[in-house]
């Protein structure tokens, strides 16, 4: 029995042994193969890349996934263990027909999942729901087994990817040598990211850079402050220029400055945007709905076309392509570069771009943002809410906010007199996500209270 709830907006994610197992992976391989053929049309052959993060269930899941793919006549390029952007890179560099990364990203080690591409586009929304429907029909008589069996071969994707990252970045590095603390979160970023930063001239102090799918030191999500306590301590102790952390599959970046103060994704986008403005007139820069209004206003004021978009790595990549934008970013640390890069979210490349910017200035990282007006804001605030009611709760909150200036592009974002607040349903977890920003702490708490009261009322309606 398939759990439809794990087929989310932009990937598949569930608990290994409960929602996802080897049988599931084989069925998915078959369903994906059939969808690939229907989307791309008749070809003499199809070649798809498969990669994985370091979760303990990864090798057996990949084996079953490949079994499903080749049973449908799909040839497979096994890209091995590595970051999700490594798999994306392989799809581009080998001109593959698609790709599947076996990963649950920043979710706990008992989970696993799949991020998928057809051609160079990432699957989301209805296309992922279509895979669910196709999986239900695997084995039906109207879906006969392919007469052709595909082949699987391996490639040293990690070395190809590291070489490309280094070659893409080294020529832009300035004279300043930087000391960087790197927290790999025991994910797959360390084995590629550390040699990359050293190749760019950095002194690197490593913590938790060995892949370990149990994630024994902390949860692999660098945007949650409790997960980067050790990195912040080491930055201060070593008097480092900055700290860089990656999530479990290294498509999201977390950064702290020389004072160990976090720089969230929206403020990173200000730093990247300002550097871009020196090279590109009137660039289009995309931020998701969780980003600070200060970010949008600052980039607009300084000459960019700053666009707000729905949250989600698949959705942002599609918007980046649609608007022919140069860069994009999410509060959660996904950073996308079409400018001088390939247009997908890559936390290792984002780290290299940040090193590039700092290597060309004598300013400290904190000083790159010190001219901005001071605001009070929260990080992402997540709290549990069952998958079956979370979207309805958000709808009820929207109905209850009619007296305010509401933007419902993605959830409920309310513009107050001196700030804003947001609630939206997470597409990756059974949770609601809130964020707030205001000109002072009193207003911040006031706006947060407005939301919390209405959310509490909506939850009661749904559970009573």
Residue pairs with C-beta under 8 A, 6 or more apart in sequence:
2 24
2 132
2 135
2 136
3 14
3 19
4 132
5 14
5 387
5 388
6 12
6 13
6 14
6 19
6 20
6 113
7 128
7 129
7 131
7 132
8 128
8 427
8 428
9 124
9 125
9 128
9 312
9 314
9 315
9 427
10 115
10 122
10 123
10 124
10 125
10 128
10 312
10 313
10 314
10 315
10 427
11 105
11 113
11 114
11 115
11 116
11 128
11 314
11 428
12 20
12 28
12 113
12 114
12 116
12 128
12 131
13 104
13 105
13 107
13 111
13 112
13 113
13 114
13 428
14 20
14 111
14 112
14 113
15 110
15 111
16 55
16 57
16 61
16 110
16 111
16 112
17 57
17 110
20 57
20 61
20 111
20 112
20 113
22 60
22 61
22 63
22 64
23 64
25 61
25 62
25 64
25 65
25 68
25 102
26 64
26 65
26 67
26 68
26 71
27 68
27 135
27 138
28 65
28 68
28 114
28 131
28 135
29 64
29 65
29 66
29 67
29 68
29 69
29 71
29 72
29 74
30 68
30 69
30 71
30 72
30 135
30 138
31 68
31 131
31 134
31 135
31 137
31 138
32 48
32 68
32 69
32 98
32 100
32 116
32 131
33 46
33 48
33 68
33 69
33 71
33 72
33 73
33 74
33 146
34 72
34 134
34 143
35 118
35 127
35 130
35 131
35 134
36 46
36 48
36 74
36 97
36 98
36 118
37 43
37 46
37 72
39 118
39 119
40 46
40 97
40 118
40 119
43 97
45 75
46 73
46 74
46 75
46 97
46 98
46 150
47 74
47 75
47 76
47 77
47 94
47 96
47 97
48 69
48 74
48 75
48 76
48 77
48 96
48 97
48 98
48 99
48 100
49 76
49 77
49 79
49 87
49 90
49 91
49 94
49 96
49 98
49 99
49 100
49 157
50 62
50 65
50 66
50 69
50 76
50 77
50 78
50 79
50 87
50 99
50 100
50 101
50 102
51 78
51 79
51 80
51 81
51 82
51 84
51 86
51 87
51 90
51 99
51 100
51 101
51 102
51 157
52 58
52 59
52 61
52 62
52 80
52 81
52 101
52 102
52 103
53 81
53 82
53 83
53 84
53 101
53 102
53 103
53 104
53 105
53 187
53 188
53 211
53 213
53 248
53 249
54 81
54 186
54 187
54 188
54 211
54 212
54 213
54 248
55 102
55 103
55 104
55 109
55 111
55 112
55 213
55 248
56 109
56 213
56 214
57 112
57 213
58 81
58 102
58 103
58 112
58 213
61 102
61 112
62 78
62 102
65 100
65 102
65 114
66 76
66 78
66 152
69 76
69 150
70 76
70 149
70 150
70 151
70 152
71 145
71 146
71 149
71 150
72 145
72 146
72 150
73 146
73 147
73 148
73 149
73 150
74 150
75 150
75 151
75 152
75 153
76 150
76 151
76 152
76 153
77 90
77 94
77 96
77 152
77 153
77 154
77 155
78 152
78 153
78 154
78 155
79 86
79 87
79 90
79 99
79 155
79 157
80 154
80 155
80 156
80 157
80 158
81 158
81 188
81 211
82 157
82 158
82 161
82 188
82 191
82 192
83 161
83 188
83 189
83 192
83 246
83 249
83 250
83 251
83 346
83 347
83 348
84 101
84 103
84 105
84 115
84 249
84 250
84 251
85 161
85 250
85 251
85 344
85 345
85 346
85 347
85 348
85 349
86 157
86 158
86 161
86 188
86 192
87 99
87 100
87 101
87 115
87 157
88 99
88 101
88 117
88 342
88 344
88 346
89 157
89 160
89 161
89 164
89 342
89 346
90 96
90 99
90 155
90 157
90 160
90 161
91 98
91 99
91 117
91 120
92 120
92 342
93 160
93 164
94 155
97 118
97 119
98 116
98 117
98 118
98 119
99 116
99 117
100 114
100 115
100 116
100 117
101 114
101 115
101 116
101 249
102 112
102 113
102 114
103 112
103 113
103 114
103 115
103 248
103 249
104 111
104 112
104 113
104 248
105 113
105 115
105 247
105 248
105 249
105 251
105 252
105 428
106 219
106 220
106 221
106 247
106 248
106 249
106 252
107 113
107 248
107 428
107 429
108 215
108 219
109 213
109 214
109 215
115 122
115 249
115 313
116 122
116 123
116 128
116 131
117 123
118 127
121 317
121 318
121 321
122 313
122 314
122 317
122 318
122 344
123 131
123 314
124 312
124 314
124 315
124 318
125 314
125 315
137 143
158 191
158 192
161 192
162 192
162 195
162 196
165 192
165 196
165 348
165 349
165 352
166 196
166 199
166 200
168 340
168 341
168 349
168 352
169 196
169 200
169 349
169 352
169 353
169 355
169 356
170 199
170 200
172 356
173 200
173 201
173 355
173 356
173 359
174 356
174 359
174 360
174 361
175 359
176 358
176 359
176 360
176 361
176 362
177 201
177 202
177 203
177 359
178 201
178 202
178 203
178 241
178 242
178 355
178 358
178 359
179 202
179 203
179 205
179 238
179 239
179 240
179 241
180 197
180 202
180 203
180 204
180 205
180 240
180 241
180 242
180 243
180 244
180 355
181 204
181 205
181 207
181 231
181 234
181 235
181 238
181 240
181 242
181 243
181 244
182 190
182 193
182 194
182 197
182 204
182 205
182 206
182 207
182 209
182 243
182 244
182 245
183 207
183 208
183 209
183 222
183 228
183 230
183 231
183 243
183 244
183 245
183 246
183 254
184 190
184 193
184 194
184 206
184 207
184 208
184 209
184 210
184 211
184 245
184 246
185 208
185 215
185 217
185 218
185 219
185 220
185 221
185 222
185 227
185 245
185 246
185 247
185 248
186 208
186 209
186 210
186 211
186 212
186 213
186 214
186 215
186 216
186 217
186 220
187 211
187 215
187 220
187 246
187 247
187 248
187 249
187 250
188 211
188 248
188 249
188 250
189 209
189 246
189 247
189 250
189 347
189 348
190 206
190 208
190 209
190 210
190 211
190 246
191 209
191 211
192 250
192 348
193 209
193 244
193 246
193 250
193 347
193 348
193 351
194 204
194 206
194 209
196 348
196 351
196 352
197 204
197 244
197 351
197 352
197 355
198 204
200 352
200 355
200 356
200 359
201 359
202 355
205 234
205 238
205 240
207 230
207 231
207 234
208 217
208 218
208 230
215 248
217 230
218 226
218 227
218 228
218 229
218 230
219 227
220 227
220 247
220 248
221 227
221 247
221 248
221 252
222 228
222 245
222 246
222 247
222 252
222 253
222 254
222 333
223 247
223 252
223 254
223 264
223 265
223 331
223 332
223 333
223 379
223 380
224 379
225 262
225 379
227 245
228 243
228 245
228 254
228 256
228 262
231 243
231 245
231 256
231 260
232 243
232 256
232 260
233 260
234 240
234 243
235 242
235 243
235 256
235 258
235 260
236 259
236 260
239 258
240 258
241 258
241 358
241 364
241 365
242 255
242 256
242 257
242 258
242 354
242 358
242 365
243 255
243 256
243 260
244 253
244 254
244 255
244 351
244 354
245 253
245 254
245 255
246 252
246 253
246 254
246 347
246 348
246 351
247 254
247 333
247 347
250 347
250 348
251 313
251 334
251 345
251 346
251 347
252 332
252 333
252 334
252 345
252 347
253 265
253 268
253 333
253 335
253 347
253 350
253 351
254 262
254 333
255 262
255 263
255 268
255 354
255 365
256 262
256 263
257 263
257 364
257 365
257 366
258 364
258 365
258 366
259 366
261 366
262 379
263 271
263 365
263 369
264 331
264 333
264 379
265 291
265 329
265 330
265 331
265 332
265 333
265 334
265 335
266 287
266 290
266 291
266 292
266 294
266 295
266 329
266 331
267 292
267 295
267 369
268 329
268 333
268 335
268 350
268 354
269 285
269 287
269 291
269 295
269 299
269 327
269 328
269 329
269 335
270 295
270 298
270 299
270 369
270 372
271 354
271 357
271 368
271 369
272 327
272 329
272 335
272 337
272 350
272 353
272 354
272 357
273 283
273 285
273 299
273 302
273 304
273 306
273 327
274 299
274 302
274 368
275 353
275 356
275 357
276 283
276 285
276 304
276 326
276 327
276 339
277 283
277 302
277 303
277 304
279 339
280 326
280 339
281 303
282 303
282 304
282 305
283 304
283 305
283 325
283 326
283 327
283 339
284 304
284 305
284 307
284 323
284 324
284 325
284 326
285 299
285 304
285 305
285 306
285 307
285 325
285 326
285 327
285 328
285 329
286 306
286 307
286 308
286 309
286 316
286 319
286 320
286 323
286 325
286 327
286 328
286 329
286 336
287 295
287 296
287 306
287 307
287 308
287 309
287 328
287 329
287 330
287 331
288 308
288 309
288 310
288 311
288 312
288 316
288 329
288 330
288 331
288 332
288 410
289 308
289 309
289 310
289 311
289 407
289 409
289 410
289 411
289 413
289 422
289 424
290 311
290 330
290 331
290 332
290 380
290 422
290 424
290 433
290 435
291 308
291 329
291 330
291 331
292 375
292 377
292 437
293 415
293 419
293 420
293 437
294 372
294 373
294 375
294 437
295 306
296 306
296 308
297 306
298 372
299 306
300 306
307 319
307 323
307 325
308 407
308 409
309 315
309 316
309 319
309 328
309 409
309 410
310 316
310 319
310 409
310 410
311 330
311 331
311 332
311 410
311 424
311 427
312 427
313 330
313 334
313 345
316 328
316 330
316 334
316 336
316 345
317 336
317 343
317 344
317 345
319 325
319 328
320 328
320 336
320 338
320 343
321 338
321 343
324 338
325 338
326 337
326 338
326 339
327 335
327 336
327 337
327 338
327 339
328 335
328 336
329 335
329 336
331 380
331 435
332 380
333 347
334 345
334 347
335 345
335 346
335 347
335 349
335 350
335 353
336 343
336 344
336 345
336 346
337 343
337 346
337 349
337 350
337 353
341 349
357 368
358 365
361 368
375 419
375 437
375 438
375 439
376 437
376 438
376 439
376 440
376 441
376 443
376 444
377 435
377 436
377 437
377 438
377 444
378 434
378 435
378 436
378 437
378 444
378 448
379 435
380 433
380 434
380 435
381 433
381 434
381 435
381 436
382 426
382 429
382 431
382 432
382 433
382 434
383 431
383 432
383 434
384 430
384 431
385 393
385 425
385 430
385 431
385 432
385 459
386 430
387 430
389 459
389 462
389 463
390 425
390 426
390 430
390 431
390 432
391 425
392 458
392 462
393 425
393 432
393 455
393 458
393 459
393 462
394 411
394 412
394 423
394 424
394 425
394 432
394 458
396 454
396 457
396 458
396 461
396 462
397 412
397 423
397 451
397 454
397 455
397 458
398 406
398 408
398 412
400 454
400 457
400 458
401 412
401 414
401 454
404 414
404 415
404 416
405 414
405 415
405 416
406 412
406 413
406 414
407 413
407 414
407 415
410 424
411 422
411 423
411 424
411 425
411 433
412 422
412 423
412 424
413 420
413 421
413 422
414 420
414 421
414 422
414 447
414 450
414 451
416 438
416 443
416 447
418 438
418 439
418 440
418 443
419 436
419 437
419 438
419 439
419 443
419 444
419 447
420 436
420 437
420 438
420 447
421 434
421 435
421 436
421 437
421 447
421 448
421 450
421 451
422 433
422 434
422 435
422 436
423 432
423 433
423 434
423 451
423 455
424 432
424 433
425 431
425 432
425 433
426 432
426 433
432 455
434 448
434 451
434 455
436 444
436 447
436 448
436 451
437 444
438 444
438 446
438 447
